[in-house]
């Protein structure tokens, strides 16, 4: 059986266009504002960059063709998203950043026809942003989604949602929310969750405050929210009642991989910056790049990037085959999140004092990468899940 790791000519050409677009239109803005998307203009910047991305033919490569996207498979997205991730503003510019990218993917697979046109169409076009409201303050849902506390109670014609949410990415300025709420059972029970669609102006929805984190590149921040007697009609239930966790799996695996793709681009950029520095910097009788200790750092970066890319390619292939790819996505996400932080840290070390200065982008890249070991599931939770499934397979084989 042959294995073909090449891409269609159209994808290769799109990668090149994306690289050029990022270099000409996005990196200069990121560098000017030191990676702070709010300081750079927030939604005004997003709209400007989205318009330029559309003109360049690189906008929304993941979105369905019928809604104006390029319809790339998961495998085809990987190199394009990596090219965009060379700038921390790149995902915003191409409209492939979290949470909108994952929400586009989920709505395309789960939403009914009316929901697709009312919510997916404007989201895919970049006319609005969205947010996925699941994570809650303690003792609510976080790394353990079964701890879900927010409730949805059945009323005439729909549901009333009550609860608090925390770390809701993109909440400030979102056009609508996908809300995960408990419709049966008690906190701690498996299942019993439902997803609801609600426009941001719905009475009872409140964005209370921004939680300031080390990453500064995500539009709308990471926010605390309150849902107080928020009425959602029956027609805005996303998927089936009590099946929210099952439907969310459509989003979670692919969204983890697109995180790996985007931050792969950032890690590659950090490595290239360090390579450029050690290749020309003189010290100890020669160039730093000729010193053994520096060469070890360079080699370890190369190994981490190559291994992360290989795991990503495998996971995307499984997803494209229709598999949940639970193991492959957890492995690629965990390794990638940790490898990229190692790459950024080594790159800083190679550049010495400049590495920790704002003259180079390395510190802000490191600050963007660090939360990835927590976002979309902490590394420890993924390790627990990987091990649990492995032991379960052996147990099942023994029983059979």
Secondary structure, DSSP 8 states (H G I E B T S, - for coil): --------HHHHHHHHHHHHHIIIIIHHHHHHTTT-TTTTTTHHHHHHHHHHHHHHT-TTTTS-GGGTS----HHHHHHHHHHHTTSTTHHHHHT--TTHHHHHHHHHHH--HHHIIIIIHHHHTTSS-EEEE---STTSSSSSGGG---EEEEETTEEEEEEEEEEEET-TT-SEEEEEEE-SS-TT-SS-EEEEEEETTSTTEEEEEE---S---STT-EEEEEEEEEEEEGGGEESSTT-HHHHHHHHHHHHHHHHHHHHHHHHHHHHHHHHHHHHH-EETTEEGGGSHHHHHHHHHHHHHHHHHHHHHHHHHHHHHTT---HHHHHHHHHHHHHHHHHHHHHHHHHTHHHHTSTTSSHHHHHHHHHGGGTTTS-HHHHHHHHHHHHHHHHHHHHH-
